Amino acid sequence: MNQRSRRTGYTLFELVTAMGLLGIGVFSIVTAFNFGLEKVRAMQEMHTAQTVAQNQLEQLRTAPFDDLKETEFAPMSAVQALDRLVRASVEKRVQVYGEPKLGLREVEVRVSWIGDGGRPMHASALTLIGSKGGAAR
């Protein structure tokens, strides 16, 4: 057997093919990681907005019942936690629920902001607040 005719090692084609497959794999991993980071950020934004809506709703629950006048999405004071959201605003809506003699108000707090890709996003919290001197004494 001739020692010179026997070659060891890789050909250029094998090396280029292996590097191409490795590049595709790395690109896929980086793309998936970036997608995951975007989803985590979107979930953090939604969590922040929902927390703010719940906190604002709890503050309204502690207010005197007579201060809950009917409104259609009136702006509320800004909250520091909303600094993380783009163009965020907080609004409240108060409506009489059922018959007025029941002494119930439906209260909704809505947080709006601009999400990824410029899409408008919303999170809200809704509850009923009753008068202590209502019909169910």
N, C-alpha and C positions, 0 to 999 in steps of 0.2 A: 504494500500500500504506500502510496506517495504522500509524504507528510505535507508537502506544499499545497496539494489540492484540497486538503481538509481545512476549512476555515472555522474559526470560533468567534463568538461575539454576535452583535446585532447588526442588521442592515439599517440603512438610513430610513427606509420605508417603515420598518418595524418601530423605530424610534419616533418618527413623526406621528405614526398612528397612536402609539402609547401616550405621547404628549397631548395629542388632540383629545383622546378619551379622558385623560386626567383634567384637561382644561374644561371640558363640558361638565364633568362632575363638580369641580370647584365652583364654576359659574352657577350651577343648579343650587348648590348649598348656600352660596351668598345671596342668591335671589330669594330663596325660601326664608333665610334669616331676616332679610330686609322686609319681606311681607309680614313676617311675625312681629317685627318691631312696630310696623305701622298699625297692626291690629291691637297690640298692647297699648299704644298711645291713644287710639280711638276708644278703647275700653276705659282707660284712665280718665279721658275727657268725660265720657258718659257717667262714670262713677262720681266725678266731681260735681257735675251738673245735678245728678239725682240727690246727692248729699245736700247741696245748697237748697234745692227745692224742698226737701224734707225739713231742713232746719228752718227755713222761712215759714213753712206751713206750721211748724210747732210754735214759732213766735206769734203767728196769727191766732193760734188756739189759746194762747195766754192773754190775748187782748180782751177787753170787755166786749160782750156780745153786741151792745149798742154801737160800737165803733165799726162793726162789720157792715158797712153800707154797700148796696148793690153797685157793682162796677163791672165793666167789660175790659179785662186785661189792661189794668192800669199799671204803669211802671212802679217798681219798688226800688228802694235804695240799693246801691251796688254793694256787693259782698267781696271782701278781699280774696277769697278763694277763687273767684272768677277771673283773676288776673292771668291764670294759666290758659284760659279759653280766648279765642279770637272773636272780638266784637260781641261779647256776651252781654245779655240783658236779662233782667228778672221782672216778671209781670204777675199780677194777681187778678183773679176773677172771683167775684162774690155774687151769688144769686140766691134768691129765696127758694127753698126746696119744699115742694109740696104746697100745702095751704099755709098762708101766713100765720094762722092761729097755732100751728104746730111749733113755731119758734125754731125752725131749722134753716141753716144757711149751708149751701154747697160752696166750698172754697177750693179753688185750684191755684197752684203756683206753677208757672211755666218758666223754664230757663231756655233761652235760645242762644245759639252761637253758630259760627261758621266752622265747619269741619273740614276734613281732607278733601281736596279738589274743589273747594269753594261751595260745598253742599251745605244748605241750611240744616242745622240739627236742633232738636228739641227734646227736653226731658221735663216731665211734670209730675206733680203730686196732687192728689185730690182727696178731700175728706168732707164729712158733714160735721158742722158745729151746732150744738143746740143751746138754747137759752135755758138758764137754770130755772126761770119762771115760766117755762112753756106749758103746753097742755098736759104733758106727762108727769104731773106732780104726784 
